[in-house]
Amino acid sequence: MLKTTRRKFLKNSALVAASASMSQSFIMEAMAADPLKIWTIGVAKVTKTWDEMGKQAGVPLVYSAKSGSADQAIQKFFVGDGQKLYDAITDNGGGQEDAMSDNKAIVPLDVSRIKNWKNLIPAYKEGNVAANTIRNRKGEIVGVPYISNADSMAYNKSKVGGDIDTWDALFDSQFKGYAAMQNDSGPTLTTTAVYLKESGKQDIVNPSDMSKSEVKGVCQFLIDMKKKGQFRTFWDGFGNGVDLLASEEVLVSSCWEPIAVIAAKKGADIHYGTMKEGHQTWNNVWMLTKGGKQRGQEENFYKLMDLYLSPWFGARTLANLGFTPQMTGVNEYVDANPSDFDAKTKANIAERLKNKADRMAVKGNSWQNLYPKELRAYQDWWAKVQAA
């Protein structure tokens, strides 16, 4: 019979534990060597290809295209195969992180592992205006913001005869048949509610989270406008929004800023205004899925997040698409890299930053709420707007 002393037993146990630990470490390292499978929208990329984004971050990426629909993401993760397919995903505005956390689709983040977290703009600090957009109901940080904006109205300055500073232009009879809004209940109802509230035309408490009667009032206003022929169309998708403005088929349109930026590059005299009544403000965030963590992709995720919180990304998303950088140090980065940003680009960046600051300062601004309490009322009344 073999005799085992306590010392030998402890020594052997330690070896077994060390071996198990090394095996686990080896497994996790091997898993992390796999590409990070991301599900996001095209504007999250500021290079020509996703391979270039991956190289800049030092992370191999496998990209899958995601639409701008919040419902698509919810379906994919709550009843679909999202956990198996994707390690990291982006959302479509405030509110989705709560639903994702509640259903354990995403995991809390260790922001100490994101070197550039220190660059994050102050709006996200606890107690500040955007703090809740990156935290779940428990107060855990679950999102890394990478773009945001205060959405406004694009207009063809040479055709309308000057600058516009009010949403009233969308509903003004002089632009009958030349106005457009987005074919999406969230931004369109919120934008219209901001206008109606701040202009004193309807009593609305919170344009982002309206009561049933408030939703009814906003939609009846839009139905009335639509029946009068005020709108040329309700645009669907980025390309459609650009084409309507670039072709001058539409002269005033509520839209995302990149639509105005690209339409202007095509030759039309498109400007993006600051509306005195206020704007819909929003952000998009990156989230680490539970499946991604289980597959050992945390390190790759945090490395990619470092890129998204770097002035390298912030300067390019601002210059190329007009989105608001989520980190400090962008102007300093642009000044330090003159070969990447010529005088015209620097002037555009400076003007866009000023315009964004002006829009964000308007008191009527309202943060987007993807899941208002009366969501069914939004859906039912929006269907009536579409059918009118």
C-alpha positions as CSV (number, residue, x, y, z in Angstrom):
1,M,0.0,0.0,0.0
2,L,1.3,3.5,-0.9
3,K,1.7,5.8,2.0
4,T,0.7,9.4,1.4
5,T,2.0,12.0,3.8
6,R,0.1,15.2,4.4
7,R,3.0,17.2,2.9
8,K,2.9,15.0,-0.3
9,F,-0.8,15.3,-0.5
10,L,-0.7,19.1,-0.3
11,K,2.1,19.2,-2.8
12,N,0.2,16.9,-5.3
13,S,-3.0,18.9,-4.7
14,A,-1.2,22.1,-5.5
15,L,0.2,20.6,-8.7
16,V,-3.2,19.4,-9.8
17,A,-4.7,22.9,-9.0
18,A,-1.9,24.6,-10.9
19,S,-2.3,22.3,-13.8
20,A,-6.1,22.9,-13.9
21,S,-5.4,26.7,-13.7
22,M,-2.9,26.5,-16.5
23,S,-5.3,24.5,-18.6
24,Q,-8.1,26.9,-18.0
25,S,-5.7,29.8,-18.8
26,F,-4.6,28.1,-22.0
27,I,-8.2,27.4,-23.0
28,M,-9.2,31.0,-22.5
29,E,-6.1,32.3,-24.4
30,A,-6.9,30.0,-27.3
31,M,-10.5,31.1,-27.3
32,A,-9.5,34.8,-27.3
33,A,-7.4,34.2,-30.4
34,D,-10.6,33.6,-32.3
35,P,-12.1,36.6,-34.1
36,L,-14.4,38.8,-32.1
37,K,-17.8,38.3,-33.7
38,I,-19.6,41.7,-33.9
39,W,-23.1,42.7,-34.8
40,T,-23.4,46.4,-35.6
41,I,-24.4,49.0,-38.1
42,G,-22.2,50.2,-40.9
43,V,-21.5,53.7,-39.5
44,A,-19.6,52.1,-36.6
45,K,-16.7,51.8,-39.1
46,V,-14.6,54.8,-40.0
47,T,-12.2,52.9,-42.3
48,K,-12.9,51.3,-45.7
49,T,-13.1,47.8,-44.3
50,W,-13.7,46.1,-41.0
51,D,-10.4,44.4,-41.4
52,E,-8.8,47.8,-41.1
53,M,-10.8,48.6,-38.0
54,G,-9.6,45.3,-36.5
55,K,-6.0,45.9,-37.3
56,Q,-6.2,49.4,-35.7
57,A,-7.6,47.8,-32.5
58,G,-5.3,44.8,-32.7
59,V,-8.3,42.5,-32.7
60,P,-9.5,40.2,-35.5
61,L,-13.1,40.9,-36.3
62,V,-16.0,39.1,-38.0
63,Y,-18.7,41.6,-38.9
64,S,-22.4,40.9,-39.4
65,A,-24.6,43.7,-40.6
66,K,-27.3,44.9,-38.2
67,S,-30.3,47.1,-39.1
68,G,-31.4,50.1,-37.1
69,S,-34.4,48.2,-35.6
70,A,-34.5,47.8,-31.9
71,D,-37.1,45.0,-32.2
72,Q,-34.6,43.0,-34.4
73,A,-32.0,42.9,-31.6
74,I,-34.6,42.0,-29.0
75,Q,-35.9,39.1,-31.1
76,K,-32.5,37.9,-32.0
77,F,-31.4,37.6,-28.3
78,F,-34.6,36.8,-26.5
79,V,-36.0,34.1,-28.8
80,G,-33.3,33.7,-31.5
81,D,-29.7,32.5,-31.7
82,G,-27.9,35.8,-31.0
83,Q,-25.9,34.4,-28.1
84,K,-24.4,31.8,-30.3
85,L,-23.6,34.1,-33.2
86,Y,-22.3,37.3,-31.6
87,D,-19.7,38.3,-29.0
88,A,-20.3,42.1,-29.1
89,I,-23.3,44.1,-30.3
90,T,-24.4,47.7,-30.5
91,D,-27.8,49.1,-29.6
92,N,-30.1,51.7,-31.2
93,G,-30.4,54.3,-28.5
94,G,-31.2,54.6,-24.8
95,G,-33.2,52.1,-23.0
96,Q,-32.2,48.8,-24.7
97,E,-29.5,48.1,-22.1
98,D,-32.1,47.6,-19.4
99,A,-34.1,45.0,-21.5
100,M,-30.9,43.2,-22.5
101,S,-29.6,43.1,-18.9
102,D,-33.0,42.0,-17.5
103,N,-32.9,39.0,-19.8
104,K,-29.2,38.3,-19.2
105,A,-28.3,38.8,-22.8
106,I,-25.4,41.1,-21.9
107,V,-23.0,41.2,-19.0
108,P,-21.7,44.0,-16.7
109,L,-18.3,45.5,-17.8
110,D,-15.0,45.9,-15.9
111,V,-14.2,49.4,-17.2
112,S,-10.8,49.3,-15.4
113,R,-9.8,47.1,-18.3
114,I,-10.6,49.8,-20.9
115,K,-7.5,52.0,-20.9
116,N,-9.3,54.9,-22.7
117,W,-12.2,54.9,-20.3
118,K,-10.6,57.9,-18.7
119,N,-11.2,59.8,-22.0
120,L,-15.0,59.5,-21.7
121,I,-16.9,62.8,-21.8
122,P,-18.3,64.0,-18.5
123,A,-22.0,63.5,-19.6
124,Y,-21.7,59.8,-18.6
125,K,-20.5,60.3,-15.0
126,E,-23.0,59.2,-12.3
127,G,-25.7,61.9,-11.9
128,N,-25.1,63.5,-15.3
129,V,-27.5,63.7,-18.2
130,A,-26.4,60.5,-20.0
131,A,-25.3,58.4,-17.0
132,N,-28.3,56.0,-17.2
133,T,-27.8,55.3,-20.9
134,I,-24.7,53.1,-20.2
135,R,-26.0,51.6,-16.9
136,N,-28.7,49.0,-16.2
137,R,-31.3,49.3,-13.5
138,K,-28.9,48.0,-10.9
139,G,-26.4,50.8,-11.7
140,E,-23.9,48.4,-13.4
141,I,-22.1,49.7,-16.4
142,V,-23.1,47.6,-19.4
143,G,-22.4,49.8,-22.4
144,V,-19.6,51.7,-24.0
145,P,-20.8,54.8,-25.9
146,Y,-19.2,55.3,-29.3
147,I,-21.4,57.8,-31.1
148,S,-24.2,60.2,-30.1
149,N,-26.0,63.3,-31.5
150,A,-28.9,65.7,-31.2
151,D,-30.9,65.0,-34.3
152,S,-32.1,68.0,-36.2
153,M,-33.4,69.1,-39.6
154,A,-31.6,69.2,-42.9
155,Y,-32.5,71.9,-45.3
156,N,-31.5,73.2,-48.8
157,K,-30.4,76.7,-48.0
158,S,-30.3,78.0,-51.5
159,K,-33.7,76.7,-52.3
160,V,-35.5,77.8,-49.1
161,G,-33.9,81.2,-49.1
162,G,-31.9,81.2,-45.9
163,D,-31.2,79.4,-42.6
164,I,-33.9,77.6,-40.7
165,D,-34.0,77.4,-36.9
166,T,-37.5,75.9,-36.2
167,W,-39.3,72.6,-36.8
168,D,-42.2,74.7,-38.0
169,A,-40.7,74.6,-41.5
170,L,-41.6,70.9,-41.7
171,F,-45.2,71.8,-41.3
172,D,-45.3,75.1,-43.1
173,S,-47.5,75.2,-46.2
174,Q,-44.8,77.0,-48.2
175,F,-42.9,73.7,-48.2
176,K,-46.0,71.6,-48.9
177,G,-44.9,68.5,-50.9
178,Y,-41.2,69.2,-50.2
179,A,-41.0,68.0,-46.6
180,A,-40.0,64.6,-45.3
181,M,-39.7,62.8,-41.9
182,Q,-38.3,59.4,-41.0
183,N,-40.5,56.4,-41.3
184,D,-40.0,55.4,-37.7
185,S,-42.3,56.0,-34.8
186,G,-39.6,56.6,-32.2
187,P,-37.7,59.6,-33.7
188,T,-40.6,61.0,-35.7
189,L,-43.1,61.1,-32.8
190,T,-40.5,62.4,-30.4
191,T,-39.4,65.2,-32.7
192,T,-43.0,66.2,-33.4
193,A,-43.8,66.1,-29.7
194,V,-40.8,68.3,-28.9
195,Y,-42.1,70.9,-31.5
196,L,-45.7,70.8,-30.3
197,K,-44.7,71.0,-26.6
198,E,-42.2,73.8,-27.0
199,S,-44.3,75.8,-29.4
200,G,-47.2,75.6,-27.0
201,K,-49.5,73.8,-29.5
202,Q,-50.0,70.7,-27.2
203,D,-49.5,70.0,-23.6
204,I,-46.9,67.2,-23.4
205,V,-44.9,66.4,-20.2
206,N,-42.1,64.2,-21.7
207,P,-41.8,63.9,-25.5
208,S,-39.8,60.7,-25.1
209,D,-42.3,58.9,-22.9
210,M,-45.8,60.1,-23.7
211,S,-49.1,59.1,-22.3
212,K,-51.8,57.5,-24.5
213,S,-53.6,60.8,-24.9
214,E,-50.4,62.7,-25.8
215,V,-49.5,60.0,-28.4
216,K,-52.9,60.4,-29.9
217,G,-52.6,64.1,-30.1
218,V,-49.2,64.0,-31.8
219,C,-50.3,61.4,-34.3
220,Q,-53.6,63.2,-35.1
221,F,-51.5,66.3,-35.9
222,L,-49.3,64.2,-38.3
223,I,-52.3,62.5,-39.9
224,D,-53.8,65.9,-40.6
225,M,-50.6,67.2,-42.1
226,K,-50.2,64.1,-44.2
227,K,-53.8,64.3,-45.5
228,K,-53.1,67.9,-46.6
229,G,-50.2,66.7,-48.7
230,Q,-47.5,68.4,-46.5
231,F,-45.0,65.5,-46.8
232,R,-43.4,64.3,-50.0
233,T,-42.6,61.0,-48.2
234,F,-41.5,59.4,-45.0
235,W,-37.9,58.2,-45.7
236,D,-36.7,54.7,-45.1
237,G,-33.0,54.0,-44.6
238,F,-29.8,56.0,-44.9
239,G,-29.6,55.9,-48.7
240,N,-33.2,57.0,-49.2
241,G,-32.7,59.9,-46.9
242,V,-29.6,61.0,-48.8
243,D,-31.1,60.6,-52.2
244,L,-34.2,62.7,-51.4
245,L,-32.1,65.7,-50.3
246,A,-29.3,65.3,-52.9
247,S,-31.9,65.2,-55.8
248,E,-33.7,68.2,-54.3
249,E,-36.9,66.2,-54.3
250,V,-37.1,67.2,-50.6
251,L,-36.1,70.6,-49.3
252,V,-36.6,70.1,-45.5
253,S,-36.2,66.8,-43.7
254,S,-35.9,65.6,-40.2
255,C,-32.9,63.2,-40.4
256,W,-29.6,62.0,-39.0
257,E,-26.7,64.3,-39.4
258,P,-24.7,61.9,-41.6
259,I,-27.5,62.0,-44.2
260,A,-27.1,65.8,-44.4
261,V,-23.3,65.4,-44.6
262,I,-23.4,62.9,-47.5
263,A,-26.1,64.8,-49.3
264,A,-24.0,68.0,-49.2
265,K,-21.0,66.1,-50.6
266,K,-23.2,65.2,-53.6
267,G,-23.5,68.9,-54.5
268,A,-26.8,70.1,-53.0
269,D,-26.6,73.1,-50.6
270,I,-27.6,71.1,-47.6
271,H,-27.2,72.4,-44.1
272,Y,-28.1,70.9,-40.7
273,G,-29.8,73.4,-38.4
274,T,-30.2,74.1,-34.7
275,M,-33.9,74.1,-33.9
276,K,-35.0,76.5,-31.2
277,E,-37.7,74.1,-29.9
278,G,-35.2,71.4,-29.1
279,H,-34.0,68.0,-30.6
280,Q,-34.1,64.3,-30.0
281,T,-30.8,63.4,-28.4
282,W,-29.4,59.9,-28.3
283,N,-26.4,57.6,-28.2
284,N,-25.4,54.2,-29.4
285,V,-23.4,51.9,-27.2
286,W,-21.3,48.7,-27.5
287,M,-22.3,45.7,-25.3
288,L,-20.5,42.4,-24.4
289,T,-22.8,39.4,-24.8
290,K,-23.1,36.7,-22.2
291,G,-22.0,34.2,-25.0
292,G,-19.0,36.4,-25.8
293,K,-17.8,36.3,-22.3
294,Q,-18.3,32.6,-22.1
295,R,-16.2,32.2,-25.2
296,G,-13.3,34.1,-23.7
297,Q,-13.7,37.2,-25.7
298,E,-13.5,39.8,-22.9
299,E,-9.9,40.9,-23.7
300,N,-10.7,41.3,-27.4
301,F,-13.8,43.3,-26.5
302,Y,-11.9,45.7,-24.2
303,K,-9.2,46.2,-26.8
304,L,-11.8,47.1,-29.3
305,M,-13.5,49.5,-26.8
306,D,-10.1,51.2,-26.4
307,L,-10.3,52.1,-30.1
308,Y,-13.8,53.4,-29.9
309,L,-12.9,55.7,-27.0
310,S,-9.7,57.0,-28.7
311,P,-9.4,60.4,-30.4
312,W,-8.4,58.5,-33.5
313,F,-11.9,57.2,-33.8
314,G,-13.6,60.3,-32.5
315,A,-11.9,62.6,-35.0
316,R,-12.8,60.3,-37.9
317,T,-16.5,59.7,-37.0
318,L,-16.9,63.5,-36.7
319,A,-15.1,64.4,-39.9
320,N,-16.6,61.6,-42.1
321,L,-20.1,61.3,-40.7
322,G,-20.8,64.2,-38.3
323,F,-21.4,62.1,-35.2
324,T,-20.5,63.5,-31.8
325,P,-17.2,62.0,-30.4
326,Q,-17.6,60.4,-27.0
327,M,-14.1,61.2,-25.7
328,T,-12.1,64.2,-24.9
329,G,-8.9,65.2,-26.8
330,V,-10.3,65.2,-30.3
331,N,-9.1,68.8,-31.2
332,E,-5.7,68.1,-29.8
333,Y,-5.5,64.9,-31.8
334,V,-6.5,66.7,-35.0
335,D,-3.9,69.4,-34.4
336,A,-1.2,66.8,-33.8
337,N,-2.0,65.0,-37.1
338,P,-2.1,67.6,-39.8
339,S,-1.3,65.0,-42.5
340,D,-4.6,63.3,-41.8
341,F,-6.8,66.4,-41.6
342,D,-6.4,69.2,-44.1
343,A,-7.5,72.8,-43.5
344,K,-11.0,72.3,-44.9
345,T,-11.5,69.2,-42.8
346,K,-10.3,71.0,-39.7
347,A,-12.7,73.8,-40.4
348,N,-15.6,71.4,-40.8
349,I,-14.7,69.7,-37.6
350,A,-14.6,73.0,-35.7
351,E,-17.9,74.1,-37.2
352,R,-19.6,70.8,-36.4
353,L,-18.4,70.8,-32.8
354,K,-19.8,74.3,-32.3
355,N,-23.1,73.4,-33.9
356,K,-23.4,70.3,-31.7
357,A,-22.7,72.4,-28.6
358,D,-25.4,74.8,-29.7
359,R,-27.9,72.0,-30.2
360,M,-27.1,70.3,-26.9
361,A,-27.7,73.6,-25.1
362,V,-31.3,74.0,-26.2
363,K,-33.6,73.5,-23.3
364,G,-36.3,71.6,-25.2
365,N,-34.0,68.6,-25.9
366,S,-35.4,65.2,-25.1
367,W,-33.4,61.9,-24.7
368,Q,-34.7,59.1,-26.8
369,N,-36.7,56.4,-25.0
370,L,-36.8,53.2,-27.1
371,Y,-39.3,51.6,-24.8
372,P,-41.9,54.2,-23.6
373,K,-44.4,52.9,-21.0
374,E,-47.2,53.2,-23.5
375,L,-45.4,51.4,-26.3
376,R,-48.6,49.7,-27.6
377,A,-50.2,53.1,-28.0
378,Y,-47.2,54.3,-30.0
379,Q,-47.4,51.2,-32.2
380,D,-51.2,51.4,-32.8
381,W,-51.2,55.2,-33.5
382,W,-48.1,55.0,-35.8
383,A,-49.9,52.4,-37.9
384,K,-52.7,54.9,-38.3
385,V,-50.2,57.6,-39.4
386,Q,-48.8,55.2,-42.0
387,A,-52.2,54.2,-43.3
388,A,-53.5,57.8,-43.5
